[in-house]
Amino acid sequence: MDLLIKERNGFEYVDEGTGDVLLLLHGLFGALSNWQDVVEEFQNDYRVIIPLLPIYDMPLTKAGVPGLVNFVEDFLAELGLTEPATVLGNSLGGHVALVYTLRNPERVARLVLTGSSGLFEDSMGGSFPKRGNYAYVQEKVAYTFYDPAVATKELVDEVFNVTNSNAKCLRIIAIARSAQRHNLSKELGKIKAPTLLVWGLNDTITPPLVAHEFHRLIPHSELRFLDHCCHAPMMERPKEFNGLLRQFLQQPTEQAISR
């Protein structure tokens, strides 16, 4: 199934199904397709919404975590969504989800983080993208997955095309540095929403110790690890990820809070 991308007043997004809202936020080199298996699994029971974050074309002065949170708020206002949603974020999308939750606690019924930045991440593997170097990009994309075969040529080509643009590279670097600066350790204790942490046991970008730290700092959180899995569990282990997500969504909110 190919995701149907909608457009509205400059926003590009996926909006499938009806019911309680699942708002999905992708990462720095991510795309709407990262969440394809989640959409397929949950669109019959939920309204699944994924905005395309303007990582590569937002104004350079706004390229950072706060600017992306502003974008999400504007996007939801455009759709007229005011009811509390379950917000899911992978990598940088998790960081955006956390700041959105801290700013709008009444709008977040549940929070799901997977490979989230916000405490520590090594998004570039210690370096920033090198323009025009295909082998470098291939290596960095493969670094995101436990099984390098998941880094298909199509995925590598997509990232290579992005990093081959100076303007896009500047924004990626600005956003990556913003994520590293915006450490949330002192604020996570304020999060009241029940939170599910799903982490790859083999994550090299936000290692398991980061997941344990999120679990320690977020009061109503539960932590689940997936083996043979790196930084994007919803792509690498979709069946297991969706199973954990469904189990979490089926808990009454009060029950989740008391755990």
N, C-alpha and C positions, 0 to 999 in steps of 0.2 A: 504494500500500500504506500503510495506517495502522499505526503502531507499536502493538504490544500491550503495554500497561503493566501490570506485575505489582506486587503489594503484599505485603510481608512484614515483620511487626513494625515498622510505621511507615515502612519504606523503600518508595519508588516507583521502579521501574526497568524497563528493557528488558533482556531476556536471550534472545537468538536464536542458534540454530545450536549446533554442537559443534566441539571442537578447541581449538587454542591460543587463549588469551583476548586479545581486544582490549577494553581498558577506555577508554571515551570520556567526556571531561569537558567540559561546556558552559561558556559564559561568563556574564558578569554578567546580561545581559538574555536569556540563551540559554534553550533548552528542549531536551527530548529530540529533538524533530523536526529540530533543526539538523543532526543526524547521519543523517538518514533515508537519504540516498543511499549513505553508507558502509555502513549496515546492509544495504541491498538488495544491494550489491555483494559483501559479504564473508561474509554469514551462511551460505553454502553451504560455506565452507572454514574458518571460524573461529567461536568462541563470542564474540559481540559483546554487551558489557554496558555499559549507560549508566545510572548512578544519577541521579535528579533531585536536584540539589544544593539544600539547604534555604535558599537565598539569602534568600527573603522571609519565612521564619517561624522561623529559628533564634533562640535567645535573644540579645538585643542584646549582652550581655556577651561572647558567643562569636562575634559576627558579624565575621569577618575570615579571612584566609588560613589561619592555624593551626587555627582552628575548623573550616574546611571540610576540611582535611587529616585532622583527627581523625574527621570524619564519614565520609570515604572509607575510612579504616582500619576503623571500626566496621562499615560496610556490607560490606566484603570479609570481615570476620570472621563476620558474619551468614550470608553465602553459603558460608562454609567454604572460601574460595579462598586457597590458600597457594602455588600454583605461580607462577613468574614470568610476568608478563603484558606485553604491549605496551601502553603507556599513551599515549593521545593526548589533547591538551588544546588547546582554542581559547580565546584571550584570557585571561580570569581562570582558566579551566580549565587552561590551560597553566601558569600560575603555581602552581596547586594540584598539578599533575602534577610540576613541578620539586621542590617541597618534599617531596612524597610520595616521590619518587625519592631525594632526599638522606637522608630518614629511613629508607627501606626499600630500600637498593640491591639486596639479594638478591631482592626481589620484582619487579624491573623488568628484563625481558629487552631491551626496546627502548623508546625514547622518541620521540614525534612531537609537535612543537610547531608551531602555526600561529597567527600573530597573537598570540603569548603576551605577557602582562605579566610582570613580574619584573625588568626593567631600566628600562623607561620605557613609559608609555602615557598617552594623552589620552582616557580612556574617556568622559568627559562633554563632550568638545569644549570644555573650558575652564570648564564650569559644571555644577552639579548639577541634577537633574530639578525642573521646576516643576510643582507639583501642579495638575491640572485643565486644563493647556494642551495641547490636542490637536495644534495646529500645531507646537508646540515638540517634542513627542514624535515626530511624523512626520518632522521635520527631522533629529532625532538618529538615528532608525532608518535613514533614508536615508543618513546620513553613514557608516554601517557598510559600505555597498556601493558598488562602482564604478558599477553600473547601478542608479539609484534605483528602477527598476521591480521589483527583487527585494524591496524593502520593501513588500510587499503590504498591503492594508487589514487583512487578518487578522492579520498580524504586528504592524502598528502598533497595532491594537486591543488585542492581547495585552499589549504593553508599556504602553499607556495605562492599562489596567485596573490594572496593577501600580503605576504611578507615581501613581495617583489615591488610593492608600492611604497615609496618614501613616506608619503602622507599617512598611509595606514600604519606603517611601522612606528612613526612618531606617536600615534595615538595608543598603539599597543604598549609601547614603553611607558608613556605617561600613566596609563591605567594600571600597569603592573607595579609601577613605583608607588602609585596612590594606594594600591592594595597592601603593599608592604608597610607603608606609613600608618595606615588606619588599623592599628591593632585594637581589638575589641575586648581584651581580657578584663578590663575594669568595668565593662558595661553588661557582660553576658548574664550576670546575676539578676538583672532586671527583667529578663525574658520570662513571661508567665505561661506562654503557650506550650502545650505538650510538644516535645521535640523528639524526632527519631533521627539518629545518626547512623548512616549506613556507610561503612568504610571498606575499601579494599585492603586486605591484610598485607598486600605487596605494594601499597601506594608509596612511590618514591618522591612525590611532589608535596603531598601533605601526609607524612608518615603516620603510622598507627598511634604514636605517642601524641600527635595533635588531636586525634579522635578522643583519646582518653582525657586530654585537657579540656576539650569542649564538653565532654560528659561531666567532668568535675565542676565546671563553671556554670553550666546551664541547669537550673534547678530541676525541672520536670523532664529530664531527658533519658532516653534509653539508647544503648549502643549495640549495634550488630556488625560483626565483621564477616566479609566474604573472602574465602581463600582463593588463591590463583586469580587475583583480581587487583588491578592497580587503581588509577585515578578516576575512572568513569564507570562505576558499577552498573549503572542503568544501561550501558552499552555492552559491557563485557560479560555481565552475568544477569541479563534481563529477567529471566524466569525467577531467579532467587530474589532479585531486587523487588520485582513486582509482588512477589509473595509476602515479603516483609512489609511492603507499603500497604497492601490490602489488609493485612492483619492489624496494622497500626490504625488505619482509617476506620476499621470496624469497632475499635474501642470507643465506648462513650467518652466524651471529653473529660467528664468528672473522674472517671476511672483512670484515664491516662494521667490526670493531674496527681491522683493519690498514689501512683506507683513510685 
